Amino acid sequence: MAELKHIPVMKDECIAGLKIKSGGIYFDGTLGGAGHSYEILKNSSPDGKLVATDLDEYAIERAKDRLSEFDGRFKIVHSDYKNFPEIKKELNIDGFDGILLDLGVSSFQLDDKTRGFSYMAENEELDMRMDKQNPLSAKTVVNNYDEKRLKEIISEYGEEKFAASIAKKIVETRKSKPISTVKELNDIISSAIPKKFQQGGHPSKRTFQAIRIEVNGELDGLYDTVISMCRGLKKGGRIAIITFHSLEDRIVKRAFRELETDCICDKSLPVCVCGKKKEIEIITKHPITATEKELEINGRAKSAKLRIAERI
Ligand SMILES: C[S@@+](CC[C@H](N)C(=O)[O-])C[C@H]1O[C@@H](n2cnc3c(N)ncnc32)[C@H](O)[C@@H]1O
């Protein structure tokens, strides 16, 4: 088993921002290496409770160990955090004091080369599934999607300038033999990007990110989930969301704005007819980013943006 060395991103900012307190009840939708969950349980001692979800059974096994000192105070559900409303209902929880999402992939998922998330692997299968029960893997995407869709995904989710030529090369290559390994995909990407544009970072970085987002449906339903999570907070409860991608961040910002907006009636009307009421206060007018000090020890935090809101 790979050594667990996930460093929780903006740990102090999340704990302070969520106003963790004894006796509180919290939801961590992206348990991962349990870095944030550990801090939530520690800071809500002696009696705070935590419900956590993750798609990755392997992460859950590791996390149970990491949290063992808090046995009896947490419940882990192997589930998509998008099932938040059902989980809340099933566990008979009226409202949470705090909810955390730390989106994307964890460093130990990336470090475990057998999972196929990392372009640093070689002959490992193209997989990238967080949940082994997911029928869609990176191999399926790369070998079955048409060129137009591949280009869209690589361009939109990876913000890759050379998306068109990468998609074309993928389709050309797979005509003779299916693309199976990380190395095969790396070679295709590298041959599709002119050498002079391969200076800043690994040429596969953006394409791998794009395929991973597609495989795990990372943007699907995020807006509705943020809305239902905000509504699942107690009055005064807080939600903190860390994103690593501009599209994710935009979705979170839009959902927060929607809930922060009061009456949307035309100003000329004497009384409100829309009935829309403000439901949250946005605490972070601008997203919080990692400090220089944190970036020195955790480069992964570089693109992280933290947004916090409070239920009113
Ligand atoms: C960035 S890591 C979280 C790290 C965690 N906060 C920590 O401190 O160790 C993201 C985790 O969320 C999980 N994940 C991603 N999307 C998910 C989803 N839709 N539902 C549940 N878990 C998800 C991934 O499997 C991964 O373990």
The ligand as a MOL file (V3000), in Angstrom:
LIG
                    3D

  0  0  0     0  0            999 V3000
M  V30 BEGIN CTAB
M  V30 COUNTS 27 29 0 0 0
M  V30 BEGIN ATOM
M  V30 1 C -8.5090 16.3050 -2.5870 0
M  V30 2 S -8.9740 14.8000 -1.9110 0 CHG=1
M  V30 3 C -9.5360 15.1860 -0.3220 0
M  V30 4 C -8.4460 15.1940 0.6900 0
M  V30 5 C -8.9280 15.3860 2.1190 0
M  V30 6 N -9.5910 16.6420 2.3110 0
M  V30 7 C -7.7800 15.2590 3.0790 0
M  V30 8 O -7.4740 16.2270 3.7880 0
M  V30 9 O -7.1480 14.2040 3.1470 0 CHG=-1
M  V30 10 C -10.4590 14.4590 -2.7250 0
M  V30 11 C -11.1030 13.1470 -2.3430 0
M  V30 12 O -12.4640 13.2540 -2.7080 0
M  V30 13 C -12.8870 12.0750 -3.3280 0
M  V30 14 N -13.9620 12.4610 -4.2270 0
M  V30 15 C -13.8790 13.1610 -5.3750 0
M  V30 16 N -15.0870 13.3480 -5.9080 0
M  V30 17 C -15.9680 12.7640 -5.0650 0
M  V30 18 C -17.3840 12.6290 -5.0540 0
M  V30 19 N -18.1300 13.1170 -6.0400 0
M  V30 20 N -17.9580 12.0060 -3.9990 0
M  V30 21 C -17.1920 11.5080 -2.9840 0
M  V30 22 N -15.8540 11.5780 -2.9500 0
M  V30 23 C -15.2520 12.2090 -3.9790 0
M  V30 24 C -11.6660 11.5070 -4.0030 0
M  V30 25 O -11.7720 10.1070 -4.1370 0
M  V30 26 C -10.5600 11.9210 -3.0360 0
M  V30 27 O -10.3160 10.9080 -2.0980 0
M  V30 END ATOM
M  V30 BEGIN BOND
M  V30 1 1 1 2
M  V30 2 1 2 3
M  V30 3 1 2 10
M  V30 4 1 3 4
M  V30 5 1 4 5
M  V30 6 1 5 6
M  V30 7 1 5 7
M  V30 8 2 7 8
M  V30 9 1 7 9
M  V30 10 1 10 11
M  V30 11 1 11 12
M  V30 12 1 11 26
M  V30 13 1 12 13
M  V30 14 1 13 14
M  V30 15 1 13 24
M  V30 16 1 14 15
M  V30 17 1 14 23
M  V30 18 2 15 16
M  V30 19 1 16 17
M  V30 20 1 17 18
M  V30 21 2 17 23
M  V30 22 1 18 19
M  V30 23 2 18 20
M  V30 24 1 20 21
M  V30 25 2 21 22
M  V30 26 1 22 23
M  V30 27 1 24 25
M  V30 28 1 24 26
M  V30 29 1 26 27
M  V30 END BOND
M  V30 END CTAB
M  END
